[in-house]
C-alpha cells in the first residue's frame, strides 16, 4: 500500500466510507475523509469518540499505521434507503 492509494480513497466524490485491514487482523473504519491523513511513510488514522458521537469527523485520538501493515482497503456497505412510501410505517 502507498500514500497515493489512500489519497484516491479520500478524494472520491462523493466520498465513500472504507475500511483498512491490517496485517495483525485489526481494522479501522474511515467514515469521513478528515479521519485519515496519509503521509510519506505512514497513515494517521483518527479514532472516533466512544458510542454516542454523531459527527463522523470528530476524533478522540490518532494512531499511526505504516503502509507495510495495510493489507487491504475495502468499501463499507452503503446504508440502504427506505422504499418509497414506507417511512413512518410500523409493523406489528
C-alpha positions in Angstrom: 0.0 0.0 0.0 1.2 3.6 -0.5 0.2 7.2 0.0 -1.4 7.6 -3.4 -3.7 4.6 -2.8 -5.1 6.2 0.4 -5.4 9.6 -1.3 -7.5 8.1 -4.1 -10.0 6.7 -1.5 -10.2 10.0 0.5 -10.6 12.2 -2.6 -13.5 10.2 -4.1 -16.5 12.4 -4.9 -18.8 11.6 -3.3 -16.8 10.2 -0.5 -17.5 6.5 0.2 -16.5 5.2 3.7 -13.9 2.4 3.7 -12.1 0.0 6.0 -8.4 -0.5 6.4 -7.4 -4.2 7.1 -4.1 -4.5 8.8 -1.6 -7.4 9.0 -2.4 -8.3 12.6 -6.1 -8.7 11.7 -7.3 -5.4 13.1 -9.4 -3.0 11.1 -10.1 0.8 11.1 -13.2 2.2 9.6 -12.8 5.5 7.8 -16.3 7.2 7.7 -15.2 10.7 6.8 -12.2 12.0 4.7 -11.0 14.0 7.7 -10.4 10.8 9.7 -7.3 9.9 7.8 -4.1 11.7 6.8 -1.7 9.9 4.5 2.0 11.0 4.9 5.1 9.7 3.1 5.7 6.7 5.4 2.6 6.2 7.4 -1.1 7.0 7.7 -2.5 9.0 10.6 -5.9 7.4 11.4 -8.4 9.3 13.6 -10.1 7.1 16.2 -13.7 8.4 16.8 -15.2 9.0 20.2 -17.0 6.2 22.0 -20.6 5.5 21.3 -22.9 8.4 21.0 -20.8 10.7 18.9 -22.9 12.0 15.9 -20.2 13.8 13.9 -18.3 11.3 11.8 -15.3 13.7 11.5 -14.7 14.0 15.3 -11.8 12.1 16.7 -10.5 11.3 20.2 -7.0 10.2 19.3 -4.7 9.5 16.4 -2.9 6.3 15.7 -0.1 5.9 13.1 -0.1 2.9 10.8 2.8 2.0 8.5 1.8 1.3 4.8 3.6 -2.0 5.3 0.8 -3.1 7.6 -2.2 -2.1 5.4 -3.2 -5.3 3.7 -6.4 -4.2 2.0 -8.8 -1.3 1.6 -12.4 -2.3 1.2 -15.5 -0.1 0.8 -18.0 -0.2 3.7 -21.6 -1.2 2.9 -23.8 1.7 1.9 -26.8 2.3 4.1 -29.9 1.2 2.3 -32.5 3.8 1.5 -36.1 3.1 2.7 -38.5 2.2 -0.1 -40.8 5.0 -1.2 -43.9 5.2 0.9 -42.6 3.1 3.8 -41.3 5.8 6.0 -43.1 6.0 9.3 -44.9 2.7 8.9 -44.9 0.3 11.7 -45.1 -3.5 11.7 -47.0 -5.2 14.4 
